[in-house]
Amino acid sequence: MPDMTRSENREDLIVFIQSRAMETCGECGRELLKGNFIRLQRDKGVLCLECADLDHLEYLPRGDAAVTRRSTKYSKLWAVVLQWSRSRKRNERQGILAEPEAIERALAESEADSEERASRREREAVRREGLDRKYVSEFAQAIREQFPRVPSGADIKIAEHACLKHSGRVGRSAAAKSFEPDAVFLAVRAHVRHAYTDYDELLFKYDDRNLARGRVREKIEDVLDEWRAS
């Protein structure tokens, strides 16, 4: 059994910005390019964010301490983003990864001037540009076919998250672009894990994916069975 007291003094979760030209994920074998977010773990080495169960988080660059502070306050799971500085020979903080809803809430509370409002509009514009609306719609349809009772709107939310351009997420894989059932299933299961269980809190508390996944496995299956029912 993991040391259940570890959470009392747990250090921050750390994510790095890939500095080498090319690397591969130690779990799925996916090619990781320079500039990608990666997680380092002793047993697996370099992990992509999807395999580290952090791919649902959104990047918030450093620059506004108040927004960062509020984002970490409202996010059930968050990580510090570091990047190696060649000139200073050390890792330097670049920002955080946090839940999109937490960042939105933090930005809304910090929108006291036009500069913050412009920042939010710019961020949303970048996100919209990264979505292929036709592909998202078709992916959402594939979700509904496999899970007829998926809640209204959840299909689009899952599809948008999975299909964001340049994200490296499951929705951008060749299998997903062919709408293969396994790829669609993985996207839905990941959404259920993060949105319908306390997985994020467990991962943040213990930094142990196996422990966290084991505790929420039954809940995930219950939700998926409910969504499959015709």
C-alpha positions in Angstrom: 0.0 0.0 0.0 1.2 3.5 -0.8 2.1 5.8 2.2 -1.2 7.5 2.8 0.5 10.2 4.8 2.6 11.4 1.8 0.0 13.9 0.9 0.7 16.0 4.0 4.0 17.2 2.5 3.5 16.4 -1.2 5.6 18.6 -3.5 4.1 20.4 -6.5 3.4 18.3 -9.6 6.0 19.3 -12.2 5.6 19.4 -16.0 8.5 20.3 -18.3 8.6 21.9 -21.7 10.5 19.5 -23.9 13.9 21.0 -24.8 15.3 18.2 -27.0 14.5 17.9 -30.7 12.8 14.6 -30.3 11.8 12.1 -27.6 9.3 9.3 -27.2 6.7 8.7 -24.5 7.8 5.8 -22.2 4.2 4.5 -22.1 2.5 4.9 -25.4 5.6 5.4 -27.6 4.3 8.6 -29.1 6.9 11.0 -30.6 7.4 14.1 -28.5 8.7 17.1 -30.2 10.6 20.2 -28.9 8.1 22.4 -27.1 5.7 19.7 -26.0 4.7 19.4 -22.4 6.1 16.3 -20.7 6.1 14.6 -17.3 9.0 12.7 -15.8 8.4 9.5 -13.8 10.9 7.1 -12.4 9.3 3.9 -13.7 8.4 5.2 -17.2 10.8 8.0 -17.9 9.3 10.7 -20.2 5.5 10.7 -20.5 3.2 12.7 -22.7 0.5 14.6 -20.9 -2.2 12.1 -22.0 -0.4 9.2 -20.4 0.3 11.2 -17.3 -3.4 12.0 -17.1 -2.8 15.7 -17.3 -3.9 16.4 -20.9 -7.2 17.9 -19.8 -5.4 20.8 -18.2 -4.8 24.1 -19.9 -1.6 26.1 -20.0 -1.6 29.5 -18.2 1.7 31.3 -18.9 3.3 33.3 -16.1 2.8 37.0 -15.9 -0.2 37.6 -13.7 0.3 36.4 -10.2 -3.3 37.0 -9.2 -4.7 35.0 -12.0 -2.2 32.2 -11.3 -3.0 32.2 -7.6 -6.8 32.0 -8.2 -6.4 29.3 -10.9 -4.5 27.0 -8.5 -7.1 27.8 -5.8 -10.0 26.8 -8.0 -8.4 23.8 -9.8 -8.7 20.4 -8.3 -5.5 19.4 -10.1 -2.7 21.6 -11.3 1.0 21.5 -12.2 3.9 23.8 -12.3 5.5 24.2 -15.8 9.3 24.4 -16.0 11.7 24.9 -18.9 15.5 24.5 -19.0 17.3 27.8 -19.5 20.6 27.2 -21.3 21.9 30.6 -20.4 21.2 30.3 -16.7 21.8 26.5 -16.5 18.6 25.8 -14.5 14.9 25.1 -14.8 12.8 28.2 -14.7 9.1 28.5 -14.1 7.0 29.3 -17.2 3.5 29.0 -15.8 1.0 26.4 -14.7 -1.3 23.8 -16.1 -4.8 24.0 -14.5 -8.4 23.1 -15.3 -9.9 25.4 -18.0 -12.9 26.2 -15.8 -10.6 27.3 -13.0 -8.6 29.5 -15.3 -11.8 31.0 -16.7 -13.0 31.8 -13.2 -9.7 33.3 -12.2 -9.7 35.5 -15.3 -13.3 36.6 -14.7 -12.5 37.6 -11.2 -9.4 39.5 -12.3 -11.0 41.3 -15.2 -10.8 44.7 -13.5 -9.3 46.4 -16.6 -9.3 46.2 -20.3 -5.9 44.5 -20.5 -7.3 41.4 -18.8 -10.4 41.4 -21.0 -8.2 41.5 -24.1 -6.1 38.7 -22.8 -9.2 36.5 -22.3 -10.5 37.3 -25.8 -7.2 36.5 -27.4 -7.0 33.2 -25.6 -10.5 32.2 -26.7 -9.7 33.2 -30.3 -6.6 30.9 -30.3 -8.6 28.1 -28.9 -11.4 28.5 -31.5 -8.9 28.6 -34.3 -7.6 25.2 -33.1 -10.9 23.5 -33.6 -12.0 21.9 -36.8 -15.8 22.3 -36.4 -16.8 19.6 -39.0 -14.4 17.1 -37.4 -15.6 17.9 -33.9 -19.3 17.4 -35.0 -18.5 14.0 -36.6 -16.5 12.9 -33.6 -19.4 13.9 -31.3 -21.8 11.9 -33.5 -19.5 8.8 -33.1 -19.7 9.3 -29.4 -23.5 9.4 -29.4 -23.6 6.2 -31.5 -21.5 4.4 -29.0 -23.0 6.0 -25.9 -26.7 6.9 -26.8 -27.4 8.3 -23.3 -24.4 10.6 -23.1 -25.7 13.9 -21.4 -26.6 16.7 -23.8 -23.6 18.8 -24.5 -21.1 16.4 -23.1 -20.5 14.8 -26.5 -19.5 18.2 -27.9 -17.3 19.0 -24.9 -15.5 15.6 -25.2 -15.1 16.0 -28.9 -13.7 19.6 -28.7 -11.2 18.5 -26.0 -10.0 15.4 -27.9 -9.8 17.0 -31.3 -8.0 20.2 -30.5 -5.3 20.8 -33.2 -1.7 20.3 -32.3 -2.7 18.9 -28.9 -1.5 15.3 -29.4 -4.6 14.1 -27.8 -6.4 10.9 -28.7 -8.8 12.7 -31.0 -5.9 13.7 -33.3 -4.7 10.1 -33.8 -5.2 8.3 -37.1 -7.6 5.9 -35.4 -9.7 8.7 -34.1 -9.9 10.4 -37.4 -11.4 7.1 -38.8 -13.8 7.2 -35.8 -12.6 3.7 -34.7 -14.7 2.7 -31.6 -11.6 2.2 -29.4 -10.4 5.7 -29.9 -13.8 7.2 -29.3 -14.1 5.0 -26.1 -10.8 6.3 -24.8 -11.8 9.9 -25.2 -15.1 9.3 -23.4 -13.5 7.3 -20.6 -10.9 10.0 -20.0 -13.7 12.6 -19.8 -15.6 10.5 -17.3 -12.5 9.9 -15.2 -11.8 13.6 -14.8 -15.4 15.0 -14.7 -17.4 12.3 -12.9 -15.0 11.0 -10.2 -12.6 12.4 -7.6 -9.7 11.1 -9.7 -8.0 14.6 -10.0 -8.1 15.2 -6.3 -6.6 11.7 -5.7 -3.9 12.2 -8.3 -3.0 15.7 -6.9 -3.0 14.3 -3.3 -0.9 11.2 -3.8 0.8 11.7 -7.2 0.1 8.0 -7.9 -1.8 7.2 -11.0 -2.3 3.5 -10.2 -3.7 4.2 -6.8 -6.0 7.0 -8.1 -7.2 4.9 -11.1 -7.9 1.9 -8.9 -10.1 3.9 -6.6 -12.3 5.3 -9.4 -12.4 2.4 -11.8 -15.8 1.1 -10.6 -17.4 4.6 -10.7 -16.1 5.0 -14.3 -17.6 1.7 -15.4 -21.0 2.6 -13.8 -21.2 5.9 -15.7 -20.1 4.3 -19.0 -22.7 1.5 -18.5 -25.4 4.2 -17.9 -24.4 6.1 -21.0 -24.4 2.9 -23.1 -28.0 1.9 -22.2 -30.4 2.4 -25.1 
